[in-house]
Amino acid sequence: MKEIRVHGRGGMGNVTAAELLAQAAFADGKYAQAFPSFGAERQGAPVVAFVRIDDKPIRTRQQVYEPDFLIVQDAGLLYSSDIMEGLKPGGSVLVNTNRPGEELPIGKEFKIYTVPALQVAYEVIGRPIFNVVMVGAFACATGLVELEAVVAAIKERFPGELGEKEAEATRAACERLGECG
Amino acid sequence: MRVMLEGSRAVAEAVRLCRPNLVCAYPITPQTHIVEDLSQMVADGRLDAGYVLAESEFGAASIVLGGSAVGGRAYTATSSQGLLLMAEVIFNIAGLRLPVVMTCANRAVSAPINIWNDQQDAVSIRDSGWIQLFVEDNQEAVDTHIQAFKIAEELMIPVMVCMDGYVLTHTWEPVDLPEQDEVDRFLPLYSPAYRLDPDDPFTMGSMVGPDAYMETRYHVHMDMMEARAVIRRVCEEYSETFGRGGTGVIDTYDTKDADVVLVSMGSVLGTMRDAVDELRDEEGLKVGLIKVRCFRPFPTGAVHDAIKEAQTVGVIEKDISLGLEGTLCSEMRAAFCGEESPEISSFIMGLGGRDITKGDIKQVARDLASNPACRVEFRGLREDLMDGDER
């Protein structure tokens, strides 16, 4: 089983990002579970969502304390709270940032992926909808879910022109992916 | 059709498949998504039902009471304070023998106000005369709602489907939604033996004095006791049609040779199953578990038989009868009625949304294995908030 924790702030679409990942994994023929950490769902407050992906049915309901992957939608959280807590040794972090991974306060034992998701969202969608860019970047970086399954999940969730643009931004994320560690 | 859905949406789809005539609710978190979806279905023409947004939960319960009394298939959903505000009407619905189906998205009760999951709401209303079924995952939530209408209408007893708020209602996971024609065959249209009708008037809910009130309670009680067999049968029929959902009143897991048996209700059972597997495989502890699916009527005989050989039993529950112990624990003990019983302990956990981890569950089992004696304990309390008051 692979476990993912999505960190962001209220309004960034963390829960939607988690749900899209689970939907994509399901479309790939896997079992998946996505749920939010219910709490201070206020604009701007730190929030967390969780995803589990497995080849067999998932029974556990506890929150994710030792994730294999972190998705960090707001790089500022790396400085203000201990969002790295519990990440498995050798685990991966995907950060929404314009800076290179080497400059981030993340230990050398972890693999770091970066993507300028906000910038990509503005360039392709014209609006700061960067959660879909993060989900696309995650698919390309980890291979845990298929990029095309993510694109399909986005188009299903957001039919019409917006979904098309989001799908384009999701694909664009892969070309802007940086990695280190 | 196998789909990936949020638990609330899965329940809304299941309710739609049951073709209710009336959906009436007042939104309260974490139940809200269910009735939002149902109102959207009515607006979109996917569900041919009346949808009434009530002014309160008291109103919502009253309106489904009326809808059911005139012969409609009526559904509502609520949580926490909403259920408590419904309380007066809840008892009336049961006493009037109206087969309303309700989803209780289980949530803690105030004060202090807390919107997160535990099961105090439904457990507090256990004596109302409703059948209460607790589900473990979203597939079981779907299946149980379809079964609930059939059970309710056969017995003329209302059914409350209890699903953990957030933990199930807000979780996306795969569910298999039945086809409409399959549900139609399993659950025929509701045709009550009696209903309020201006063309054929009669009185429902008249006053009953000391000369006959007690007999009405006796009849409801006896029908509730017999409901266990009906629930089992309906679940078997469901399983024959749909290939799943056959769990009747309890489910057992690895109990046959178990020294330690853990018992619970609702979504924590999934985590508990993983914990049992690991304790057996990695620590050689003979642990089993019992899922109490039907809380009312209480499956006394089934739980008795499932735990009688155990050395010690730990009841993990997200409610407490303040001043005594966990309610489910008391009822497990009552199943022995004077007969020699295993030690049965109460573990109060997960109140107000505190996460219950696999590690927490394994520790309860280990502690019971080393000390089987009966006790009542809170687990997972924060020492920094105890002010040294540990008694």
Chai-1 contact restraints between the chains, C-beta under 6 A:
chainA,res_idxA,chainB,res_idxB,connection_type,confidence,min_distance_angstrom,max_distance_angstrom,comment,restraint_id
A,E19,B,W172,contact,1.0,0.0,6.0,A-B,restraint_1
A,A22,B,W172,contact,1.0,0.0,6.0,A-B,restraint_2
A,Q23,B,M4,contact,1.0,0.0,6.0,A-B,restraint_3
A,F26,B,M4,contact,1.0,0.0,6.0,A-B,restraint_4
A,F26,B,P174,contact,1.0,0.0,6.0,A-B,restraint_5
A,Q33,B,E173,contact,1.0,0.0,6.0,A-B,restraint_6
A,A34,B,W172,contact,1.0,0.0,6.0,A-B,restraint_7
A,F35,B,H170,contact,1.0,0.0,6.0,A-B,restraint_8
A,F35,B,T171,contact,1.0,0.0,6.0,A-B,restraint_9
A,F38,B,Y166,contact,1.0,0.0,6.0,A-B,restraint_10
A,R59,B,G270,contact,1.0,0.0,6.0,A-B,restraint_11
A,R59,B,R273,contact,1.0,0.0,6.0,A-B,restraint_12
A,R59,B,D274,contact,1.0,0.0,6.0,A-B,restraint_13
A,T60,B,G270,contact,1.0,0.0,6.0,A-B,restraint_14
A,T60,B,T271,contact,1.0,0.0,6.0,A-B,restraint_15
A,T60,B,D274,contact,1.0,0.0,6.0,A-B,restraint_16
A,R61,B,V167,contact,1.0,0.0,6.0,A-B,restraint_17
A,R61,B,S267,contact,1.0,0.0,6.0,A-B,restraint_18
A,R61,B,G270,contact,1.0,0.0,6.0,A-B,restraint_19
A,R61,B,T271,contact,1.0,0.0,6.0,A-B,restraint_20
A,Q62,B,T271,contact,1.0,0.0,6.0,A-B,restraint_21
A,Q62,B,D355,contact,1.0,0.0,6.0,A-B,restraint_22
A,Q62,B,T357,contact,1.0,0.0,6.0,A-B,restraint_23
A,Q62,B,K358,contact,1.0,0.0,6.0,A-B,restraint_24
A,Q63,B,D355,contact,1.0,0.0,6.0,A-B,restraint_25
